[in-house]
Amino acid sequence: MREIEFKMENEYGQIKEGAVVTVEEGYLQDGLVVYYTIAPAVAMSKNFTRQEALKSREGTVTDVTQDKESGAFYVTVAFDE
């Protein structure tokens, strides 16, 4: 089990605990760095090295929280890896 946190600027109401989500992989720096977006462009992960890339593209939302200072939402997704 591997958990990744995604940042979401607005609460769209589409992401709830227990939901199964699909992520899309994006590349930076000629493919040396990867990042993930919950489809369709709902929330974005931090950057990872190629060695840290996900093996699975589907995961389950385990937590949705809001940062009181910034107002941003953070979505935690668990992947079977």
Backbone torsions as a table, in degrees:
resi	resn	phi	psi	omega
1	MET	NA	131.1	178.1
2	ARG	-130.2	131.7	179.8
3	GLU	-110.1	137.9	177.6
4	ILE	-129.4	139.7	178.3
5	GLU	-98.6	135.7	178.9
6	PHE	-117.6	143.4	177.4
7	LYS	-99.4	133.5	-178.9
8	MET	-126.9	122.9	-175.2
9	GLU	-71.2	-36.5	-178.7
10	ASN	-128.8	148.2	175.5
11	GLU	-84.0	108.4	-176.5
12	TYR	-86.1	-10.3	-178.4
13	GLY	79.1	-4.0	-178.9
14	GLN	-89.5	-17.5	-177.0
15	ILE	-106.0	115.5	179.5
16	LYS	-131.8	155.0	176.8
17	GLU	-55.9	137.2	179.9
18	GLY	92.2	-13.1	-179.9
19	ALA	-70.4	143.2	174.1
20	VAL	-93.6	126.0	-177.8
21	VAL	-122.0	155.6	175.4
22	THR	-109.4	138.3	178.4
23	VAL	-114.2	147.5	175.9
24	GLU	-108.1	141.3	-178.7
25	GLU	-95.4	133.4	175.4
26	GLY	-120.2	161.4	-174.7
27	TYR	-127.3	144.8	173.1
28	LEU	-129.5	162.3	175.4
29	GLN	49.7	56.9	178.0
30	ASP	55.5	35.2	175.8
31	GLY	86.0	2.1	179.9
32	LEU	-77.5	-22.9	-178.9
33	VAL	-122.9	136.2	178.2
34	VAL	-121.3	154.3	173.0
35	TYR	-143.0	164.5	-176.2
36	TYR	-126.8	144.3	177.7
37	THR	-124.5	129.8	173.7
38	ILE	-71.6	121.4	-176.8
39	ALA	-74.5	141.5	-2.4
40	PRO	-93.9	98.7	175.5
41	ALA	51.0	47.6	-178.3
42	VAL	-91.1	-43.2	-176.6
43	ALA	-150.6	155.0	-175.5
44	MET	-125.6	144.6	177.6
45	SER	-87.4	175.0	169.9
46	LYS	-74.9	177.5	177.7
47	ASN	-86.0	146.1	178.6
48	PHE	-128.8	156.1	172.6
49	THR	-76.6	163.7	178.7
50	ARG	-58.0	-34.9	-179.9
51	GLN	-67.0	-23.2	-179.7
52	GLU	-94.0	5.3	-175.4
53	ALA	-59.5	146.9	177.3
54	LEU	-69.3	149.4	174.5
55	LYS	-95.9	-24.4	-178.0
56	SER	-110.2	149.9	178.4
57	ARG	-111.2	5.2	-179.7
58	GLU	-129.9	135.6	-179.2
59	GLY	-146.6	174.6	-178.4
60	THR	-115.2	131.0	178.8
61	VAL	-69.0	124.9	179.8
62	THR	-106.9	-18.6	-178.0
63	ASP	-162.1	143.4	172.5
64	VAL	-133.5	118.5	-179.3
65	THR	-129.6	160.3	177.7
66	GLN	-119.1	133.0	175.4
67	ASP	-78.5	123.0	-175.4
68	LYS	-64.7	-36.2	-177.2
69	GLU	-74.1	-51.2	-175.3
70	SER	-88.2	-23.2	-176.2
71	GLY	83.1	-5.7	-179.9
72	ALA	-71.0	152.4	176.9
73	PHE	-104.4	146.9	178.0
74	TYR	-123.1	127.7	-177.7
75	VAL	-112.5	124.2	176.5
76	THR	-101.0	128.6	-177.8
77	VAL	-122.9	131.6	178.1
78	ALA	-99.1	132.4	179.3
79	PHE	-116.7	139.5	176.2
80	ASP	-79.1	103.7	180.0
81	GLU	-140.2	NA	NA
